[in-house]
Amino acid sequence: VTAALLSGREVAARLRARASEVLAECAAAGITVRLAIVVATADESAAWYVRSLRAATARLGIECEVTELSPSAMATEVSTVLEELSANALVHGIALQTPLPAGLSLAQTASAIDPAKDVDGSSALSLGRLLAGLPAFAPATAQAVLELLDFHGVGVSGRRAVVVGRSVVVGKPVAQLLLARDATVTVCHSRTPELAAVTREADVLVVAAGRPGLITADHVRPGAVVIDVGTNTTDDGSLTGDVDAASVGAVAGGLSPVPGGVGLVTTAQLLLNTVTAASRARLLAS
Ligand code: NAP
């Protein structure tokens, strides 16, 4: 393996340290910061993420409440919960987990979240503001990719970036953030012919497909930086990415591990967004 390990550990620690500072200011003002998570899926990797968020909020000192809905919940049921949480002054951040019940669109359902509490940047308004270059919370995972690149000194301006995956949670917002940093961005998806020929163009390759082992050495130009967003649960309950780390590690210049890469940073970013939302609410109220 020749690739530098682009670990998320220290990046996440820095984001948590910043979150701690803001949290202390909120505590001094008598505010208990609270994150509400809404889950309507039986998906195992979503459950894994929610468990890690619960643990991370507890460690930092943020209250966390999880509302579990049925994986077959109707759109109105999910929206009603989101509207109630939005109206609750004790809740500062709301994160709606994916996947959603069949037929529900994330951006549309999340539009029931008060934009000021949309700490995972899920609503159509937040996504639209991101596209327009206006201030908004970006989806935490997408932001985490940029934080990881920044921390490890990987510049993207003027470089070729390829994103595999076009979901509104990861692929599209990552592409948008890279574009905003002056990368030349190509987005691939399941209908992209000759995927390897396209991904080999990348100086920076971001993979968010949810397909274990999709990206092998053949897909990577020697020396390219590869960020693996995939979190797939294996039969033994462990996590694996979308990148075949053994073969890609021998050609890439840098590779983020799974676990220990983007996922760690995502959790820390969501905590930081939540305390930021609480702090803004406090300033607005004063
Ligand atoms: P998703 O909604 O299922 O989207 C997957 C995307 O990958 C789609 O755009 C799909 O194309 C594309 N794709 C699937 N198979 C492909 C193939 N063989 N070749 C090229 N493109 C392909 O998934 P998601 O929510 O974006 O999540 C992606 C992965 O990231 C999952 O493993 C998820 O668990 C992980 N994730 C990690 C974090 C974290 O914090 N680390 C957070 C969120 C998600 P089509 O659009 O054509 O179907």
Boltz pocket constraint, residues with backbone or C-beta under 6 A from the ligand:
constraints:
  - pocket:
      binder: B
      contacts: [[A, 45], [A, 98], [A, 141], [A, 164], [A, 165], [A, 166], [A, 167], [A, 168], [A, 169], [A, 170], [A, 171], [A, 188], [A, 189], [A, 190], [A, 191], [A, 192], [A, 195], [A, 207], [A, 208], [A, 209], [A, 210], [A, 211], [A, 214], [A, 228], [A, 229], [A, 230], [A, 231], [A, 232], [A, 262], [A, 263], [A, 264], [A, 266], [A, 267]]
      max_distance: 6.0
